[in-house]
Amino acid sequence: MGTTVLIVDDSKLARIVLSKAVAALQPEWRRIEASNAEEALAKVASETVDVAILDYNMPGRDGLSLAEELRERFPEMPIAVATANLQDEIIARARAANASFVPKPVTEDGLRGFVSGAALRLRSPRA
């Protein structure tokens, strides 16, 4: 079974940009999308998701609260929060949730480190 990455952003354009960057870096990964936290939670409830890339600023629940919930449910899942907002409080919450940062605007180069690390973690045998 292949790797599935969940891309969550309230902006359709941002989801397209993220999806294209992921496709360029890991063409074999299947990409699914959600436009908000509730839609994302429905996706992870209905199918296997291996990696999540979450927008920080979304209506309703922000990407960090979603990251925290996903981390509780999926302790080993590679999670990134995409944001241009690098305030100390946000950085601290992301670290506490064991989530990576991806700078916005998202580029292939900006996403490369996270995607490469996620691919390595997913290939590693689980103890």
C-alpha positions, -999 to +999 in steps of 0.1 A: +000+000+000+013+034-009+018+065+012-011+090+015-005+126+024-033+148+036-031+185+026-053+208+047-057+244+037-088+267+034-073+281+002-079+259-029-049+276-046-026+268-016-038+232-017-029+231-054+005+245-048+012+221-020-001+192-040+022+200-069+052+204-047+046+171-030+040+154-064+074+168-076+092+155-045+073+121-040+054+114-072+042+080-059+025+095-029-013+097-031-025+132-022-059+139-006-072+173+005-094+190+031-103+226+034-106+227+072-099+208+104-133+191+106-130+179+070-095+167+078-106+147+108-133+131+087-107+121+061-084+104+087-115+086+102-124+072+068-090+063+053-054+057+061-033+088+062+004+086+066+016+122+064-002+155+071+006+191+059-016+216+077-022+253+071-019+273+104-045+300+096-079+285+089-114+294+099-126+275+129-098+254+144-063+264+134-036+240+121-019+237+155-049+225+173-055+200+145-018+190+147-022+184+185-053+162+179-036+142+151-005+137+173-026+123+201-043+098+177-013+091+154+019+094+175+042+085+147+026+105+118+049+131+102+031+164+105+040+198+092+023+231+098+026+256+069+027+292+080+044+325+075+036+333+112+067+324+132+057+338+167+074+322+197+041+308+210+033+291+177+068+276+174+065+263+210+031+247+204+043+231+171+073+217+189+051+204+217+030+186+191+062+173+174+052+191+141+076+206+116+073+240+101+070+247+064+074+283+054+047+300+034+046+307+006+052+270+001+079+261-025+093+227-035+126+237-018+108+247+014+089+214+015+119+192+006+133+187+041+100+178+057+090+154+028+124+137+028+123+133+065+088+119+064+097+094+037+127+082+058+105+078+089+079+059+070+105+035+055+121+028+089+109-004+106+086+004+136+096-011+169 
